[in-house]
Amino acid sequence: MTQGTATAPRRSLFRHHDFRQLWMGDTVSVLGMQFVGLALPLLAVQVLHADAFEMGLLAMLESLAFLLISLPAGAWVDRWRKKRVIVAGDLLRAALLLTIPLAWLLDVLTMEQLFVVAFTVGCITVFFDVANQSYLPEIVEGEQIAEGNGKLQASQQVASVAGPAAAGALVRLVGSPLTIAVTSVCMALSSLFVSRIRHREERPDPAARRPLLAEIKEGMAFVLGHPLLRRIVACTGLSNLATSAIFALFVLYAIRVLGFSEATLGLVMSAAAVGGLVGAVTSDRFSRLVGEGRAIPVSAVVGGLAIFAIPLASVLPPVPTLLVGQVVAWWGVVTYNIAQVSFRQRLCPKPLLGRMNASIRFLVWGPMPVGAFLGGFLGRSPDEAGTLSWAAIGVVPTLWVFSGLALAAALPVLLSPLVGMRELPRSLDALAETGETEVDAG
């Protein structure tokens, strides 16, 4: 489809065939992941009777691959056609997740299988996410990237609103193992939609390849060499470490400490998605109101403060406290993500997108398995800890500790030039606006 020129009225991306297919695939995939995101920890807690340490280990394995293989994955994705990576990733994850309900039906399901599936799906997700986030700039024009990210975030949040509540009801109806099977169907549909994209992606010239290590270094140098990206990475990485510790324990906390049913837990998780939806549809207006640069630290602080609603639910009325806290927290998360992701997609040269996104993933998702492990390790009761009881402070104190860290994570962007910037740079040449050293893009 022919794109509009700079002077012609810009058409809605919903009239753009390729974006529409990407949007539908992304939406149905997110809906499926909402199902498995609730059903998998519920299965571990209710069916396999996992303790705090096992829940932390499960959450760690889900994101460990981002620490182990995201850097070479970015270089590889830049050498491949991204559409094929997305389609194959959906199909492979669907097949792996389907082994869980099959094992349950055969009465052979164990925590060890959950650990293996979680880690393997995480490895595939590394490639899928790097390709998926690098693909939007391939099919839409640069000035439409922010609009595309906003629409993708909005539809993701709509799916997230319906997903947890529907998953909670489905778990009560058919059980958590069979609910996970629904995710496989959603991912198969997602791969079908993306396969219908017409854009002919040129495969990078193999003759132009350089050694893998050199390409990895180029992506990392782009991220760490940019003064604003450094601060964004520090904020996001610290926040992810803290929230990974919190959410590794969240289902256990909700079921065993707060006494929630599956339906109530699904309602609370849907409230988070409502906040994300509001963030998706208001982020552009919010950025215009406070400024593109300033929107990043403001949303980070708001999201960090709202995380305290989780441990506060142990001393205040739990349902309303969590509902309000989740809405506000996820407004902050989504507003922050739209602003910073759109900024770095505009800034980065297209041939470097995969490596840039992989470097970002390594730096900001790499702390997640560490945080999840620490949450499970510290969240044990002294009875569970045995000889290491000195390092076990219990679930609720662990939530307080990491909520404090989540708020402190905003400091790198709060104490930065972003606070005074209404507009973010559109190119590397604009780095002078930050008053800092220019990056060498390679």
C-alpha positions, 0 to 999 in steps of 0.5 A: 500500500502506498504511504502518504507523503509529508504534505498529504493528509495522513490516513489512519493506520487501520486503513493500512492493510499490513499494519492491520494484520500486525495489529490483529495478530498482536492483539490475539497473541496478547489475549492468549498470553493473558490466559497463560499468565494467570493460569500457569501460576495458579496451576503451580500454586493450586494443582502442584502446591508450589511454595514461594521459592518454587514460584520465584524459580518459575518466574525466573526461568520465564525471563532467564533467556533475556539475560542469556541469549538476547544479545546474539538473538538481536544480531541474528534477527537483523540477519533474518526476515522478521516476519518469519521469526514472528510466525515461527515463534508463535507456532513453536510457543503454541506447541510447547504450551500445549504439552502442559494440558496434555501432561495433566490429562495423562497425570504426569504433570510436574513442576519440573515440566513447568520449569522446562516449558517456561524456560524454552518458551522464554528462549523463543520469546526472546527472538519473537519479541526482538523481531516483533518490536523491530518489525513496525518500522519496516511497514509504517513511515517514521512519523506514524511509528508513535501512532502505531505503538499507541494503537498496538498498546491500546489493543493490547490493553483491551485484550488485557482487560478482558483476558484476566477476568475471562481467564479467571472464569475459565479456570473455575469452569475447566481448570488451569491446565485446560485454560493454558490450551486456549493460549495455543489456539490464540497463538496459532491465530496470531501466526495466521494474521501475521503471515498475511502481511504483504510487505516484501521484506528484503533479506539483509545481504549475507556478504555485508555481514561482519563477525557476530561479536562485532555486530553485538558490540555495535548494538550495545554501543548505540544504546550505552553511548546515547546519554538519554537511552542510558538513563532510560535503560537504568530506570527500566532495568531497576524497575523490572528487577523490583516488579519481577520480585513482586509479581513472582509472589503476587499470585501466591500472596493473593491466594494464600495471604489475601484469600482471593478466589480465582475470579477476584484475582482475575478482576484485579489483574483486569483492573491493571489492564484498564489502567494500561488502556487509559495510558495507551489512549491518553499517552499522546495527549499527556506527552503534548501536555507535559512534553515528550521528554518530561512525560518519561520521568513523570510517568515513572514516578507515578507508576513507582508510587502506585506499586505500594498498593500491593503491600498496602493491601495487607493492611487496607481493604485489599480489593479496592486498594489493589484495584486503584493501585493497579489502574494507576501503576499500569497507566504509568507503565504504558505511558512510559513505555509508549514514550520511550519505545517510540523515541528509540525506534525513531532514533535508531537506523533501521539496519540496527533495529534488531540489535538495538532492541536486543541490547535494550532487552538484555539490559532491561529484561536481564534483571528480571530473572534476578529479581524473580529469584530474589523475590522467591528467596526472600519471600520464604517463611523461616520454616521453608528456609531451613538453615538459611532462615536468616535470609527469609523475611516472608512474603509481605516484607519482601513486597515492601522492600521491592516496592521501595526499589520500584520507586527508587528506579525512577531516579535515573530519569528524574535526575536527568535532562529529560525533566526539562525537555519538551521534545525528544531528539528525532536523530543522532544529530540532535544529541547536542540538545542534551548537552552531552557527548554524541554517540558513535552509531558505527 
